[in-house]
């Protein structure tokens, strides 16, 4: 690789949830971000928790094998008013973190505040502002849908700006 030439990096951003886990995949080539794929992994609420977690890990495995990301970034659960929601998101996050590690990638974790600051420059930005900036940064014609996918793309954008992870590696 010539001096000064950076390797293109693929980043998988994840917005965790049990019913819907958003994912967004971008590449970083020098300072240019390009969208590769995005969407939502959905699980049926009539299934048991272990079945839903198995679906989540299977779909993440497929995404990781298909896109071979260099980095995986996950939104941290920062604050949740509903304890039941916090527990289910916690289960999903655990599966997501374990799946990343199984693929040899130490996941990066970012708080909602860090993501908002990285995407909008303002830590108290609302969801609409984040979505509009995600659209602008990735040069899209419209805001990605569903919302979970747009949030995951914002996580990936945050990771593209940040080399530090919470594990100190």
C-alpha positions in Angstrom: 0.0 0.0 0.0 1.5 3.4 -1.0 2.4 5.8 1.8 -0.6 8.1 2.6 -3.1 5.7 1.0 -5.7 4.5 3.6 -7.4 1.2 3.3 -11.2 1.3 2.6 -13.0 0.3 5.7 -16.4 -1.3 5.9 -18.4 -0.4 9.0 -21.6 -2.1 10.3 -23.7 0.1 12.6 -26.4 -1.5 14.7 -29.3 -0.1 16.6 -30.3 -2.9 18.9 -33.8 -4.1 19.7 -35.6 -7.4 20.1 -38.5 -6.7 17.8 -36.5 -4.6 15.3 -32.7 -4.4 15.1 -31.6 -1.8 12.7 -28.4 -2.2 10.7 -26.5 0.1 8.4 -23.4 -0.7 6.4 -21.1 2.0 5.0 -17.6 2.2 3.6 -15.1 4.8 4.6 -12.6 5.6 1.8 -10.3 8.4 3.1 -13.0 10.9 4.2 -15.7 9.7 1.8 -18.6 7.7 3.3 -20.7 5.5 1.0 -23.8 3.6 1.9 -23.7 -0.2 1.1 -26.8 -1.6 2.7 -29.3 -1.0 5.4 -32.5 -2.5 6.9 -34.0 -4.1 9.9 -33.9 -7.6 11.4 -37.3 -8.3 12.7 -38.5 -11.0 15.1 -42.0 -12.2 15.7 -43.3 -11.4 19.1 -45.2 -14.7 19.3 -41.8 -16.6 19.4 -40.0 -17.3 22.6 -37.1 -15.1 23.7 -34.5 -17.7 22.8 -36.0 -18.2 19.4 -36.0 -14.5 18.7 -32.4 -14.2 19.9 -31.4 -17.1 17.6 -33.0 -15.3 14.6 -31.1 -12.2 15.5 -27.7 -13.9 15.7 -28.4 -15.9 12.5 -29.2 -12.8 10.5 -26.2 -10.9 11.9 -24.0 -13.8 11.0 -25.3 -13.6 7.4 -24.7 -9.9 7.3 -21.2 -10.1 8.6 -20.3 -13.0 6.3 -21.7 -11.1 3.3 -20.2 -7.7 3.9 -17.1 -8.6 6.0 -17.0 -5.4 8.1 -13.8 -4.1 9.5 -15.7 -2.5 12.4 -19.0 -3.2 14.1 -20.5 -0.4 16.2 -23.5 -0.7 18.5 -25.6 1.9 20.3 -25.3 1.6 24.1 -28.4 1.3 26.2 -28.0 4.6 28.0 -31.4 5.3 29.6 -34.7 3.5 29.5 -37.8 4.3 31.5 -39.4 0.9 30.9 -37.5 -1.9 32.8 -39.0 -4.6 30.5 -37.9 -2.8 27.4 -34.4 -2.3 28.9 -34.1 -6.0 29.6 -35.1 -7.1 26.1 -32.8 -4.6 24.5 -30.1 -5.9 26.9 -30.6 -9.4 25.7 -30.4 -8.3 22.1 -27.2 -6.3 22.8 -25.6 -9.3 24.4 -26.3 -11.4 21.3 -25.0 -8.7 19.0 -21.8 -8.2 21.0 -21.2 -12.0 21.2 -21.8 -12.4 17.5 -19.3 -9.6 16.7 -16.7 -11.3 18.9 -17.3 -14.7 17.3 -16.4 -13.1 14.0 -13.1 -11.7 15.5 -14.3 -8.1 15.7 -14.3 -6.2 19.0 -17.4 -4.1 18.8 -17.3 -0.3 19.4 -20.1 1.0 21.6 -21.4 4.5 21.6 -23.9 6.3 23.7 -26.8 8.2 22.1 -25.1 11.5 23.1 -21.9 10.5 21.2 -23.9 9.5 18.2 -25.9 12.7 18.2 -22.7 14.8 18.5 -20.9 12.9 15.7 -23.8 13.2 13.3 -25.2 16.6 14.1 -22.6 18.3 16.2 -25.2 18.8 18.9 -25.7 16.3 21.8 -29.4 17.1 22.3 -30.4 16.8 18.7 -33.8 15.2 18.1 -34.5 12.1 16.0 -35.6 14.2 12.9 -32.4 16.2 13.0 -30.3 13.0 13.2 -32.2 11.5 10.3 -31.8 14.6 8.2 -28.0 14.8 8.8 -27.6 11.1 8.1 -29.4 11.6 4.8 -27.1 14.6 4.0 -23.8 13.0 5.1 -24.5 9.9 3.0 -25.8 11.9 0.1 -29.2 10.2 0.0 -32.4 11.4 -1.7 -34.6 10.4 1.2 -34.3 9.4 4.9 -33.6 5.7 5.1 -36.5 3.6 6.4 -37.3 2.1 8.7 -36.3 4.4 11.5 -34.1 1.7 13.1 -32.1 1.5 9.9 -31.6 5.2 9.9 -30.5 5.1 13.5 -28.0 2.2 12.7 -26.5 4.3 9.8 -26.0 7.1 12.3 -24.1 4.7 14.6 -21.9 3.7 11.6 -21.2 7.3 10.8 -20.2 7.9 14.5 -17.9 4.9 14.3 -16.3 6.3 11.1 -15.3 9.3 13.1 -14.0 7.4 16.2 -11.2 5.0 16.6 -11.6 4.5 20.3 -13.6 1.6 21.8 -14.6 1.0 25.4 -12.4 -2.1 25.6 -9.2 0.0 25.3 -7.9 -1.8 22.2 
